[in-house]
């Protein structure tokens, strides 16, 4: 949905007043940062995976448009960032919120990449390693670690195949560490900067660091782009609608809980009255329960 010039100027003015930028937690901004900040992309990927930074910089090939959606069931299986480096295929997914089926959706896309590679190769030994990096803007797996690596292993820890792997980033833990004033390492700073809005905070963290300054400058540029503001406006509206639904559901749940509590209390009273031998017709009058409801308690 296109944004009007008037709405663009209004949001831009609001952001200027608050001294904020559009954060990289928004899908379009994250993709743009990973596309337009090659030094940041290489350093981040190297620190997560252990792949040499120079290899990433020198052999990078973008592949975002290569794996097409085949059918309606695959409409949610799209890559945020997908690229080749020598010997590897890297798939980034930025997951802003948790929902049932999220991991299955991401696994399905990872499987699609592996299957497509199998169809194109003449030797299993030549297959590149496929790595999916899931950056989660929520607590994942109830873990106290902010970087988790998953591989296919047996119960003794023996790795089945080294041709694929998954990493999960726990952004919530990194933000909590930052809020407590604890020292962050370079990887944590690179991930944290994706979540920040206030320009002063971003500049303070990025000061004197080449990769972080690359991101800082691009975030500022993107914030004054009408397409970015349009995505921001749509996302904010989606979140408002989602929060309204959550609040409504919570209110409904409270109401149902109260009603169930009252019903249980009446049943408990009815049971006690039955124990002392009160006639059912009198219990009906005393509790408001029906005859059949009371009979079931006997």
Secondary structure, 3 states (H helix, E strand, C coil): CCCCHHHHHHHHHHHHHHCECCCCCCHHHHHHHHHHCHHHHHHHHHHHHCCCHHHHHHHCEECCCCCCCCCHHHCCCCCCEEEEECCEEEEEEEECCCCCCHHHHHHHHHHHHHHHHHHHCCCHHHCCEEEEEEEECCCCCCCCCCEEEECCECCCCCECCCCEEEEEEEHHHHHHHHHCCCCCCHHHHHHHCCCCCEHHHHHHHHCCCHHHHHHHHHHHHHHCCHHHHHHHHHHHHHHHHHHHHHHHHHHHHHHHHHHHHHHHHHHHHHHHHHHCCCCHHHHHHHHCCCHHHHHHCC
